[in-house]
Amino acid sequence: MSEQETNPLQPPAGPPASEPPTPDDPGSQALSEALRSSFFIIQIIMVLLVVMFFASGFFTVKEQNKAIILRMGRPVGQGEGILLGPGAHFAFPRPIDEVTNVPFSSSQSAYSSVGWYQSIAQSVQNAPPPQSMPKLDPASSVSYMLTADTNIIHLIASVTYRITEPVAFYFDFANAAGFVTNDLDNALLFAASHFTVDDILSKRREDFRVAVETRLRDLARGQSLGITVERVDLKSAPPVALWTDFQKVDQANTEHDTTLSAADSYRSQTLGNANGQKESRINAANADKARMVALIGAEATNFSRLRANYEANPALVTSLLQAETLGRVWTNAQSVVVLPDLTNSSIRIHLGEQPPALIASTNLPSTQ
């Protein structure tokens, strides 16, 4: 037996251990430096990748456009703040954020020509209207609308609206702008069925426009389109075949309104003059009344003052009153003759020229 077999406590011998490299080995030093350099380069590349990753999140929104950031599929922000305006913005790169660009302006527009005799493009180009037709042709491209009095009329409308809930407008509908146009068509048809042709063309134009606008708002609110209707503008026209007849009716209505306006003006002028004369006469009558009352009051005061004197000496008061009255009577007289009391005497009147001596000897006084 060998020596190893005689010692069972000694572990079996393994493979011989490799000898450690000496520190002065040039190959080991070159490998260590290469590893360090590679790790440093990898660190720089990783930093650059991180910088590029975040730098890729900057984006620019062009004019007349808006952007919506979807973070994990959900919009960032609330209300109108979801829309990012023109300029530079930041979002995390995919798959964290996703940027959706949408054409946008502060006021959107939609048009409806469902009841017009031309298309929208023809109306914008001011194309001439179609020729008059002797009767209604359902197969023609000219479309009409029915009114409440079973007449037909042409209508075209445009609506101006704002997008106040961008998420609902852009993500809840495949084509929300198309829904707005359809709602405008619906509002025109609905309102036309509640107004007569004369009301739409002339008598109640503003009421009809408000009815269309109200119907459109109700539809947009019920469908949750996420818009706010600002204004609806309308244009109406009679049927092409009846333009001449409607023009005659409009002319008659114009003359009717002109006549009524002239009559109202004459009435107002006449009543104004009559009221002025009435006030003038009332004022004059009041002035005369006041003057007469004042005069009568003065006469009453004078009578009361003279009454006591009259009761004391009636003859004197009578003489004074006679003298006052005669003074008023003789104011404009050219010749005045005063006769004495002839109760017991007689008077002789000489007609003709009287001698001076006779005038001097007579007892009758004479006053010129």
C-alpha positions as CSV (number, residue, x, y, z in Angstrom):
1,M,0.0,0.0,0.0
2,S,1.1,3.6,-0.7
3,E,1.4,6.3,1.8
4,Q,-1.9,7.9,0.8
5,E,-3.9,4.8,1.4
6,T,-2.5,4.4,4.9
7,N,-3.9,8.0,5.9
8,P,-7.7,8.0,5.5
9,L,-8.0,11.5,7.1
10,Q,-6.1,13.3,4.4
11,P,-8.3,14.6,1.5
12,P,-7.7,13.3,-1.9
13,A,-5.3,15.2,-4.0
14,G,-6.9,17.6,-6.6
15,P,-5.6,19.2,-9.8
16,P,-2.6,21.3,-9.2
17,A,-3.4,25.0,-8.7
18,S,-2.4,27.5,-11.4
19,E,0.3,29.9,-10.4
20,P,-0.8,33.6,-10.2
21,P,0.6,35.9,-12.9
22,T,3.4,38.0,-11.9
23,P,2.6,41.7,-11.6
24,D,5.3,42.5,-14.1
25,D,3.4,40.6,-16.9
26,P,3.0,43.1,-19.9
27,G,0.0,41.2,-21.4
28,S,-2.0,41.4,-18.2
29,Q,-1.4,45.1,-17.8
30,A,-2.5,45.7,-21.5
31,L,-5.7,43.7,-21.0
32,S,-6.6,45.6,-17.8
33,E,-6.1,49.0,-19.4
34,A,-8.2,47.9,-22.4
35,L,-11.0,46.9,-20.1
36,R,-10.9,50.2,-18.3
37,S,-10.9,52.2,-21.5
38,S,-13.8,50.2,-22.9
39,F,-15.9,50.7,-19.7
40,F,-15.3,54.5,-19.8
41,I,-16.4,54.6,-23.4
42,I,-19.5,52.6,-22.6
43,Q,-20.3,55.0,-19.8
44,I,-20.0,58.0,-22.2
45,I,-22.2,56.2,-24.8
46,M,-24.8,55.5,-22.1
47,V,-24.9,59.1,-21.0
48,L,-25.2,60.3,-24.6
49,L,-28.0,57.8,-25.2
50,V,-29.9,59.1,-22.1
51,V,-29.4,62.7,-23.3
52,M,-30.6,61.8,-26.8
53,F,-33.5,59.9,-25.3
54,F,-34.8,63.0,-23.4
55,A,-33.8,65.4,-26.2
56,S,-36.0,63.5,-28.6
57,G,-39.0,64.5,-26.4
58,F,-38.8,68.2,-27.5
59,F,-41.1,69.0,-30.4
60,T,-42.5,72.1,-32.1
61,V,-46.1,72.9,-32.9
62,K,-46.6,74.8,-36.2
63,E,-48.9,77.8,-36.7
64,Q,-52.6,77.1,-37.2
65,N,-52.0,73.8,-35.3
66,K,-52.4,72.3,-31.9
67,A,-50.9,69.3,-30.2
68,I,-52.2,66.8,-27.6
69,I,-49.9,64.8,-25.4
70,L,-51.1,61.3,-24.6
71,R,-49.3,59.8,-21.6
72,M,-49.9,56.1,-21.4
73,G,-52.9,56.6,-23.6
74,R,-54.5,59.5,-21.6
75,P,-54.4,63.2,-22.4
76,V,-52.3,65.4,-20.3
77,G,-54.2,68.4,-18.9
78,Q,-57.8,69.4,-18.5
79,G,-60.3,71.3,-20.6
80,E,-58.8,73.6,-23.2
81,G,-55.5,73.3,-21.5
82,I,-55.1,69.9,-23.2
83,L,-54.3,71.7,-26.4
84,L,-50.7,72.9,-26.8
85,G,-50.3,76.1,-28.9
86,P,-47.6,76.9,-31.5
87,G,-44.1,76.8,-30.2
88,A,-41.6,74.4,-28.5
89,H,-42.9,71.8,-26.0
90,F,-41.5,68.7,-24.2
91,A,-42.9,65.2,-23.9
92,F,-41.4,62.0,-22.8
93,P,-40.5,59.8,-25.8
94,R,-42.4,56.7,-26.7
95,P,-43.7,54.5,-25.3
96,I,-44.3,56.9,-22.3
97,D,-45.9,59.8,-24.3
98,E,-47.3,60.2,-27.7
99,V,-47.9,63.5,-29.4
100,T,-50.9,64.0,-31.7
101,N,-50.9,67.1,-34.0
102,V,-54.3,68.5,-35.0
103,P,-55.2,71.4,-37.4
104,F,-56.7,74.0,-35.2
105,S,-57.8,77.7,-35.2
106,S,-59.5,79.7,-32.5
107,S,-62.8,79.6,-34.4
108,Q,-63.9,76.7,-36.5
109,S,-66.5,76.9,-39.3
110,A,-69.0,74.5,-40.8
111,Y,-71.3,75.0,-43.8
112,S,-74.6,73.6,-44.9
113,S,-76.0,73.7,-48.4
114,V,-78.6,71.0,-48.0
115,G,-81.4,73.4,-49.1
116,W,-79.5,75.6,-51.5
117,Y,-79.5,75.7,-55.3
118,Q,-75.7,75.7,-55.5
119,S,-72.8,73.8,-53.8
120,I,-70.6,75.5,-51.3
121,A,-67.8,75.8,-53.9
122,Q,-70.1,77.5,-56.4
123,S,-71.4,79.9,-53.7
124,V,-67.9,80.9,-52.7
125,Q,-67.0,81.5,-56.4
126,N,-70.2,83.6,-56.9
127,A,-71.4,81.3,-59.7
128,P,-74.6,82.5,-61.4
129,P,-77.9,80.9,-60.2
130,P,-79.5,78.1,-62.3
131,Q,-82.1,79.0,-64.9
132,S,-85.7,79.2,-63.9
133,M,-87.6,75.9,-64.2
134,P,-91.3,75.7,-65.0
135,K,-91.9,73.1,-62.4
136,L,-90.1,71.3,-59.5
137,D,-87.8,68.5,-60.7
138,P,-86.8,66.2,-57.9
139,A,-84.0,64.7,-60.0
140,S,-82.2,68.0,-60.4
141,S,-79.3,69.1,-58.2
142,V,-81.3,72.0,-56.9
143,S,-82.5,71.3,-53.4
144,Y,-85.3,72.8,-51.3
145,M,-86.7,72.9,-47.9
146,L,-90.3,72.8,-46.8
147,T,-91.7,75.5,-44.6
148,A,-94.6,75.5,-42.1
149,D,-97.1,76.7,-44.7
150,T,-96.1,73.9,-47.1
151,N,-94.1,76.2,-49.3
152,I,-90.5,75.6,-50.6
153,I,-87.5,77.8,-50.0
154,H,-83.7,77.8,-50.5
155,L,-81.5,78.0,-47.4
156,I,-77.7,78.1,-46.8
157,A,-76.0,78.5,-43.5
158,S,-72.7,78.7,-41.8
159,V,-71.8,78.2,-38.2
160,T,-68.8,79.5,-36.2
161,Y,-67.9,77.4,-33.1
162,R,-65.0,76.8,-30.7
163,I,-63.6,73.5,-29.5
164,T,-63.9,73.7,-25.7
165,E,-63.5,69.9,-25.0
166,P,-60.7,68.7,-27.3
167,V,-60.6,65.1,-25.9
168,A,-64.3,64.6,-26.7
169,F,-64.0,66.3,-30.1
170,Y,-60.9,64.5,-31.3
171,F,-61.1,61.1,-29.6
172,D,-64.8,60.4,-29.1
173,F,-65.7,60.8,-32.7
174,A,-64.1,59.6,-35.9
175,N,-65.1,62.9,-37.7
176,A,-66.6,65.4,-35.2
177,A,-66.5,68.2,-37.9
178,G,-68.8,66.0,-40.0
179,F,-71.2,65.7,-37.0
180,V,-71.3,69.5,-36.8
181,T,-72.3,69.8,-40.4
182,N,-75.0,67.2,-40.0
183,D,-76.4,68.9,-37.0
184,L,-76.5,72.2,-38.9
185,D,-78.5,70.5,-41.7
186,N,-80.8,69.1,-39.0
187,A,-81.3,72.5,-37.4
188,L,-82.1,74.1,-40.8
189,L,-84.7,71.5,-41.6
190,F,-86.2,71.6,-38.1
191,A,-86.5,75.4,-38.0
192,A,-87.8,75.7,-41.6
193,S,-90.7,73.4,-40.6
194,H,-91.8,75.8,-37.9
195,F,-91.7,79.1,-39.9
196,T,-93.7,80.3,-42.9
197,V,-92.0,81.3,-46.1
198,D,-92.7,85.0,-45.5
199,D,-91.3,84.9,-42.0
200,I,-88.1,83.3,-43.2
201,L,-87.6,85.7,-46.2
202,S,-88.6,89.0,-44.6
203,K,-90.9,89.3,-41.6
204,R,-89.0,87.2,-38.9
205,R,-85.5,86.7,-40.2
206,E,-83.8,87.1,-36.9
207,D,-86.3,84.9,-35.1
208,F,-85.6,82.2,-37.6
209,R,-81.8,82.5,-37.3
210,V,-82.1,82.3,-33.5
211,A,-84.3,79.1,-33.8
212,V,-81.6,77.5,-36.0
213,E,-78.9,78.5,-33.6
214,T,-80.8,77.2,-30.6
215,R,-81.5,73.8,-32.3
216,L,-77.8,73.4,-33.2
217,R,-76.7,74.1,-29.6
218,D,-79.2,71.5,-28.3
219,L,-78.0,68.9,-30.7
220,A,-74.3,69.6,-30.0
221,R,-74.9,69.4,-26.2
222,G,-76.9,66.2,-26.5
223,Q,-74.2,64.5,-28.5
224,S,-71.4,65.8,-26.3
225,L,-69.4,67.1,-29.3
226,G,-67.3,69.3,-27.0
227,I,-68.0,72.5,-28.9
228,T,-69.5,75.9,-28.1
229,V,-71.6,77.4,-30.9
230,E,-70.8,81.1,-31.3
231,R,-73.0,82.3,-34.2
232,V,-75.1,80.9,-37.1
233,D,-75.4,83.0,-40.3
234,L,-78.1,82.4,-42.8
235,K,-79.0,83.2,-46.4
236,S,-82.5,82.5,-47.8
237,A,-83.9,82.8,-51.3
238,P,-87.3,82.0,-52.9
239,P,-87.7,79.2,-55.3
240,V,-85.8,79.8,-58.6
241,A,-89.0,79.5,-60.7
242,L,-90.8,82.1,-58.5
243,W,-88.2,84.8,-58.1
244,T,-90.1,87.4,-60.2
245,D,-93.3,86.8,-58.2
246,F,-91.5,87.0,-54.9
247,Q,-89.8,90.2,-56.0
248,K,-93.3,91.7,-56.7
249,V,-94.4,90.7,-53.3
250,D,-91.3,92.2,-51.7
251,Q,-91.9,95.5,-53.7
252,A,-95.5,95.5,-52.5
253,N,-94.4,94.9,-48.9
254,T,-91.9,97.7,-49.2
255,E,-94.5,100.1,-50.5
256,H,-96.8,99.0,-47.7
257,D,-94.1,99.7,-45.1
258,T,-93.3,103.0,-46.7
259,T,-96.9,104.1,-46.6
260,L,-97.4,103.0,-43.0
261,S,-94.2,104.9,-42.1
262,A,-95.4,108.0,-43.8
263,A,-98.8,107.7,-42.1
264,D,-97.2,107.2,-38.7
265,S,-94.9,110.2,-39.4
266,Y,-97.9,112.4,-40.3
267,R,-99.9,111.2,-37.3
268,S,-97.0,111.9,-35.0
269,Q,-96.5,115.4,-36.5
270,T,-100.2,116.2,-36.4
271,L,-100.6,115.0,-32.8
272,G,-97.5,116.9,-31.9
273,N,-98.9,120.1,-33.4
274,A,-102.3,119.6,-31.8
275,N,-100.7,118.9,-28.4
276,G,-98.6,122.0,-28.8
277,Q,-101.6,124.2,-29.6
278,K,-103.5,122.6,-26.8
279,E,-100.8,123.4,-24.3
280,S,-100.5,126.9,-25.7
281,R,-104.2,127.5,-25.3
282,I,-104.4,126.0,-21.9
283,N,-101.5,128.2,-20.8
284,A,-103.2,131.3,-22.3
285,A,-106.5,130.4,-20.6
286,N,-104.7,129.9,-17.3
287,A,-103.0,133.2,-17.7
288,D,-106.3,134.9,-18.5
289,K,-108.0,133.2,-15.5
290,A,-105.3,134.3,-13.2
291,R,-105.4,137.8,-14.5
292,M,-109.2,137.9,-14.2
293,V,-109.2,136.5,-10.7
294,A,-106.6,139.0,-9.7
295,L,-108.6,141.9,-11.3
296,I,-111.9,140.7,-9.6
297,G,-110.0,140.4,-6.3
298,A,-108.7,143.9,-6.7
299,E,-112.2,145.2,-7.6
300,A,-113.6,143.3,-4.5
301,T,-111.0,144.9,-2.3
302,N,-111.7,148.4,-3.8
303,F,-115.5,147.9,-3.4
304,S,-115.0,146.9,0.2
305,R,-112.9,150.0,0.8
306,L,-115.4,152.3,-0.9
307,R,-118.5,150.8,0.7
308,A,-117.7,152.4,4.1
309,N,-117.2,155.8,2.4
310,Y,-120.4,155.4,0.4
311,E,-122.4,154.6,3.4
312,A,-121.0,157.7,5.1
313,N,-121.5,160.1,2.1
314,P,-123.2,158.6,-0.9
315,A,-123.3,161.8,-3.0
316,L,-119.5,162.3,-2.7
317,V,-118.7,158.8,-3.6
318,T,-121.1,159.0,-6.5
319,S,-119.5,162.2,-7.8
320,L,-116.0,160.7,-7.5
321,L,-117.1,157.5,-9.4
322,Q,-118.7,159.7,-12.1
323,A,-115.6,161.8,-12.4
324,E,-113.4,158.6,-12.7
325,T,-115.8,157.1,-15.3
326,L,-116.0,160.3,-17.3
327,G,-112.2,160.6,-17.2
328,R,-112.0,157.2,-18.9
329,V,-114.7,158.1,-21.4
330,W,-113.1,161.4,-22.4
331,T,-109.7,160.0,-22.8
332,N,-109.8,160.1,-26.6
333,A,-112.5,162.7,-27.1
334,Q,-111.7,165.7,-29.3
335,S,-114.5,168.0,-27.9
336,V,-116.1,167.9,-24.5
337,V,-119.1,169.9,-23.4
338,V,-120.1,169.9,-19.7
339,L,-123.7,170.9,-19.0
340,P,-124.7,172.1,-15.5
341,D,-127.6,170.9,-13.6
342,L,-130.6,172.0,-15.6
343,T,-133.3,170.7,-13.3
344,N,-135.1,174.1,-13.1
345,S,-133.5,175.8,-16.1
346,S,-133.5,175.6,-19.9
347,I,-130.7,175.8,-22.4
348,R,-130.4,177.4,-25.8
349,I,-128.1,176.1,-28.4
350,H,-127.1,178.5,-31.2
351,L,-126.3,176.7,-34.4
352,G,-123.7,178.5,-36.4
353,E,-120.8,180.8,-35.5
354,Q,-121.3,182.6,-32.3
355,P,-120.0,186.1,-31.7
356,P,-117.3,186.4,-29.0
357,A,-119.4,188.9,-27.1
358,L,-122.2,186.4,-26.8
359,I,-119.8,183.8,-25.7
360,A,-118.6,186.1,-22.9
361,S,-122.1,187.0,-21.8
362,T,-123.6,183.6,-21.7
363,N,-123.8,181.7,-18.5
364,L,-123.2,178.3,-20.1
365,P,-119.6,177.0,-19.6
366,S,-117.9,175.5,-22.6
367,T,-114.8,173.4,-22.7
368,Q,-112.7,172.5,-25.7
